[in-house]
């Protein structure tokens, strides 16, 4: 696979920032979009724009066909057993909130435990805190070690008969840590727990097989995997989704409505209230096609090469500390440098055309764990190369010369 040719498919990367060719190293926040995805969305709005599932005229029928084709592509992408198990949402955050407010309110009682880890994104913390405050459940937090890893022994000790849900990130956005979610799912099932996996960071970088993992729910966002913003996916086992009440009311989630009673639609439409993000869903299908054409195995291998190259280069900088050095890690490097605030570094890097993220990365507990206010984060996509990393290193040296 020629990744130089792949880079050329991203028109945004052909521009300059502050007089320098753009180096984009913030794919962990959102990925850039290939021309094929842009063209697909343009095609929809130019030729096929109509509401889905509701019209018998040509535009609506074409839109519906493309919309449902994306659902089938997503099913295959995750290896779900049925297209009924693929719910389109706005993103990972909404997917987790959907589970919390439907499955959670229906199945959790005061004293029940929800187990998460110390490396979770806020989207996998706050919904459970809201349930804790509303229902009286207990939110248990599994600690991480100095490398940014969980201990399976400690995980086993944390699982009890009171553990009703384990909700864990597949790949940390702040640390890059890849958790052994299949093993964790098997362990959780031994105590009868339901398992939700936040796959927002994992899906762009590795193959995901929900049936092999054995999880009950899996969530990801389209914009992380070279697709549009405002669209995401909740995978849920069909039996669980059938038993769950709807999340919102109105639009396509109904079968019939009277003032006395409403009958809900079948899966997956029961959870897709209102006019959906048709362009986003169709664009997501194009993004899945793009990723499949490259192959996730090739993507994983290529990004691991970049990760190793960047890690070696960064570790050679005096005073730099990488935050998160798990043995199983994806293409994310968070770091701090002595006497240089992350925000100052990111601002100076931007002057050299290098775009990185400097913040708590919506993972404040991770920052508290490592006793830092924020980190600089470089996160990779299929369009990055060693030249990008060399530009990062050069810009860092210039920034440090200025700050010191």
C-alpha positions, 0 to 999 in steps of 0.5 A: 500500500502506497501511503503517499498516494493515500495522503494525496486524497486529502485536499485539506493537507495541500494548504499552508498554515502561517506560511508553512505546509500544514502538518496535521497531528490531531486525528485523535480529536477529529480526522481529516476527510478524503476526497471520496467522502467529500464527493459522496456528501456532495453527491447526496446534497446535489442529486439525492437530497430527500428524507429517508423511509418516507417517500415513494418518489425517486429522490427519497428512494435513492436516499433511503437505499444509500442510508440503509447501505451504510447501515449494512457496511457498518454491520460488516465493519463491526461484524455485528450479527444483524443490521438491526443491531446498528443504531445511528446516533450523533457520536460516541457521546450520544451512544453512551448516554443512550445506553445510560438513559435506557438500559441503565434506568431500566436495569440498575438499582440502588447499590448496583455497581458500574465499573469504569477505568481511570483512563476514561473520556468524560463521555464515559464518566459523566453519564454514569455520574448522572445515573449515580445521582439519580438512582443511587448506584455506585460508580467504581473506578479501576486505577491505572499504573504509571505506564497508563495500563490497567491490571487485569488482576485488579480488574478481577478483584473489582468485579463482584456480584454487584457489578452490573455494567463494565464500561471501558475505553478500547483505546485511550484518547489521552494515553494511546493505551489499548485495553484487552477488551476481549479478555475484560469482557470475558471476565465481566461475563463471569459475574453476569455484568453487561459490557459497553466499550467506547471504541471512538479511538480504536475503530480508525486504527484496528479491526473490531469484531464485536462478536469475537469481543463478546461485548453487549454494546460498542460505540464509535464516532464517524468523524474519527474514522475519516467520516463526517461530523455529527454521526456515530454508531451504537452497536447493541445486541439485538435482545438487549435493544429489543428490551430497552425503551426508546431514548427519544420520541417522534419521527421515525421511531413510531409505528402508530400514534394516537392520543391514547397510545403510541406503538414503537417502530421495530429495530433499529428505527426505535432508537432513531427519532426525528429526521436523521443525519442522512448526509452524515450516515451516507458519508460514513458509509463512504468513509468505511469504504475508504478504510476497507480499501486500505485495510485495517491491518495495513493501517495498524502496521503503518501507524505503529511504524510512525509511533515507534519513529516519533517515540524515539525522536521525542525521547531524545529531547531533553526534559521531555516526558511521554505520558502513557507508555503502555506496551499495547498502544495506538498512534497517540503520544502525549507529552510534557516538557520541563519549564514549557507549558503545553499551551505555549508549545502548541501555539508556537508549533502552530506558527510553524504549521504544525497542528497538535492538541494541548489540553486535558483531552476531555480526560481530566482524571488522567491529568490528575493521575499523572499530576499535569495540568495538560499534555501536548498530544500528537495523534496520527492518521493514515495521511501522516508520514515521517516527514510530519514527525521530523517537522514536529521535532524541528518545531519543538526545538525552535519553540524550546529555544524561544521559551528557554 
